[in-house]
Amino acid sequence: MDLFVVTLASLLAGFVDSIVGGGGLILMPALFATFPGAAPATLFGTNKGASVWGTGLATWQYSRRVTLPWRALAPAALAALLASLAGAWLVTQLSPHYLRKALPVLLVLLLAYTLAKKDLGRDHAPRYSGRAEAWVLCAIGAGIGFYDGFFGPGTGSFFVFLLVRVAGYDFLHASASAKLLNTASNLAALLLFSLTGHVWWHFVLAMALANMAGSLAGTHLALKHGTGFVRIGFLVVVSALILKTGWDAFLR
């Protein structure tokens, strides 16, 4: 029964994550509720072991239908991976507790800005090209990759927002690009958790397959309905993140 519950949660998480990120909102609470006595690091590692396959598959699916700036994204993905490793190391030295109360405030500002700018992310009009685009994407990859390794909640949404606001992408191209960056940061975290023995591989196989199935379905919908659909998904996920992180920070 435990395997069924977390596998179903992984399916739903893969679906949500492939559209605009935020799959951790579903999978992590399910893991903590199903295994309340487990070490948090083990549950985080198991989550990464499943979700990295879904984000990787989503990246491949998007790349077949959406033109991605690979020359800029490849170094940005490497920057996200290395920065995530640095963030994961730092969390062993410092507590990210102070971020808990700041995160819902940042998310509210992000949501308010997106709602106020009704045309934000509707048109794909990259502001940079060549080396300039590579540097901008590397900065985004490194900054949010570090955050993912150090703390994590909302990583996919932050990637999408910055790619839209800073790089000038529409929501569909931003979501597609964010998948590669998020896959890289997830790989870094998975590597760290694996080396420290904090992954339940006997659960990961079924969860990964379910996550990939959900990812296929979510990517199909995003590609079919386009940037307007992804923008709505972004607003829904950020709103849910505000409720979840606000509850954790101020009410729990």
Buried (B, 14 or more C-beta within 10 A) or exposed (E): EEEEBBBBBBBBBBBBBBBBBBBBBBBBEBBBEBBEEBEEBBBBBBBBBBBBBBBBBBBEBBBEEBEBBEBBBBBBBBBBBBBBBBBBEEBEEEEBEEBBEEBBEBBBEBBEEBEEEEEBBBEBEBEBEEEEBBBBBBBBBBBBBBBBBBBBBBBBBBBBBBBBBBBBBBBBBBBBBBBBBBBBBBBBBBBBBBEEEBBBEEBBEBBBBBBBBBBBBBBEBBBEBEBEBBBBBBBBBBEBBBEBBBEBBEEE
